[in-house]
Amino acid sequence: MVITPFGDLEFDSQNGLDAWLSAHDQRHNTERQAIAINGVAIQPRSMEGPLNKEWIGRHMVEHQTLKNFATPDSSINSLSIEMIWDNKANFYRWHQIHNELHARLDQTLGLT
């Protein structure tokens, strides 16, 4: 299990993943709104599922945009489209990196 800001998540839990996707979409909306308060509009991208290569790509583009508003970090490259959650190790590694990126962004934006 991985503990995320959006809830606990098991590798093989579709219900958990669906709940995570919805909460995660809301987190991205909140971050975009916090950035917009400072006068910078970011094109909204849905972070809702289904989880597939298109979602991974859309999500990576979103984080490429958001990273401009957070403390610089080269680990964004680890959220690439090639990192498909095809096994537990990739799944948990991706979420660990992703949690760190959101924590850094939220701190920069004053959301924590």
C-alpha positions as CSV (number, residue, x, y, z in Angstrom):
1,M,0.0,0.0,0.0
2,V,1.1,3.6,-0.7
3,I,-0.2,6.4,1.4
4,T,-1.0,9.5,-0.7
5,P,-2.4,12.9,0.1
6,F,-5.5,11.6,-1.7
7,G,-6.0,8.4,0.3
8,D,-4.4,5.0,0.8
9,L,-3.9,3.1,-2.4
10,E,-3.3,-0.6,-3.2
11,F,-1.7,-1.6,-6.5
12,D,-4.6,-3.9,-7.5
13,S,-7.6,-1.9,-6.1
14,Q,-9.8,-0.5,-8.8
15,N,-12.1,1.2,-6.3
16,G,-9.1,2.8,-4.6
17,L,-7.7,3.9,-7.9
18,D,-11.1,5.5,-9.0
19,A,-11.3,7.3,-5.7
20,W,-7.6,8.4,-6.0
21,L,-8.2,9.7,-9.6
22,S,-11.2,11.8,-8.5
23,A,-9.4,13.3,-5.4
24,H,-6.3,13.9,-7.4
25,D,-8.2,15.8,-10.1
26,Q,-9.5,18.0,-7.4
27,R,-6.0,18.6,-6.0
28,H,-4.8,19.7,-9.5
29,N,-7.8,22.1,-9.7
30,T,-7.0,23.6,-6.3
31,E,-3.3,24.1,-7.3
32,R,-4.4,25.8,-10.6
33,Q,-6.7,28.1,-8.7
34,A,-4.0,29.0,-6.2
35,I,-1.7,29.9,-9.2
36,A,-4.6,31.8,-10.9
37,I,-4.9,34.0,-7.8
38,N,-1.5,35.3,-8.7
39,G,-2.7,36.3,-12.1
40,V,-1.4,33.2,-14.1
41,A,-4.0,31.1,-15.8
42,I,-3.2,27.5,-16.6
43,Q,-5.1,25.5,-19.1
44,P,-7.3,23.1,-17.2
45,R,-6.7,19.4,-17.9
46,S,-8.9,16.8,-16.5
47,M,-7.0,14.3,-14.3
48,E,-10.0,12.0,-14.2
49,G,-9.5,8.5,-15.7
50,P,-9.4,6.2,-17.4
51,L,-5.8,5.5,-16.5
52,N,-3.9,4.8,-19.7
53,K,-1.0,6.2,-21.7
54,E,-3.1,9.2,-22.7
55,W,-3.7,10.0,-19.0
56,I,-0.1,9.5,-18.1
57,G,0.9,11.9,-20.9
58,R,-1.7,14.5,-20.0
59,H,-0.7,14.3,-16.3
60,M,3.0,14.7,-17.2
61,V,2.2,17.8,-19.3
62,E,0.3,19.2,-16.3
63,H,3.2,18.6,-14.0
64,Q,5.6,20.1,-16.5
65,T,3.5,23.3,-16.3
66,L,3.0,23.2,-12.6
67,K,6.7,22.7,-11.9
68,N,7.3,26.3,-13.0
69,F,5.6,27.4,-9.8
70,A,7.4,25.1,-7.3
71,T,10.9,24.7,-6.0
72,P,13.0,23.4,-8.9
73,D,13.3,19.6,-9.0
74,S,14.7,17.3,-11.6
75,S,12.6,14.3,-10.5
76,I,9.7,15.5,-12.7
77,N,11.3,13.5,-15.5
78,S,10.5,10.4,-13.4
79,L,6.8,11.0,-14.1
80,S,7.2,10.1,-17.7
81,I,4.7,8.5,-20.0
82,E,7.0,5.4,-20.1
83,M,6.4,4.8,-16.5
84,I,3.2,2.7,-16.7
85,W,2.0,1.1,-13.5
86,D,2.5,-2.4,-14.8
87,N,3.9,-3.8,-11.6
88,K,4.0,-2.9,-7.9
89,A,7.5,-1.5,-7.9
90,N,6.7,1.0,-10.7
91,F,3.4,1.8,-9.1
92,Y,4.8,2.6,-5.6
93,R,7.9,4.4,-7.0
94,W,5.8,6.6,-9.2
95,H,3.5,7.5,-6.3
96,Q,6.4,8.2,-3.9
97,I,7.9,10.7,-6.5
98,H,4.4,12.1,-7.2
99,N,3.6,12.7,-3.5
100,E,6.9,14.6,-3.1
101,L,6.2,16.8,-6.1
102,H,2.7,17.7,-4.9
103,A,4.0,18.4,-1.4
104,R,6.6,20.7,-2.7
105,L,4.1,22.5,-5.0
106,D,1.6,22.8,-2.2
107,Q,4.1,24.2,0.2
108,T,5.2,26.8,-2.4
109,L,1.6,27.8,-3.1
110,G,0.8,28.0,0.6
111,L,-1.7,25.2,0.5
112,T,-0.1,23.3,3.4
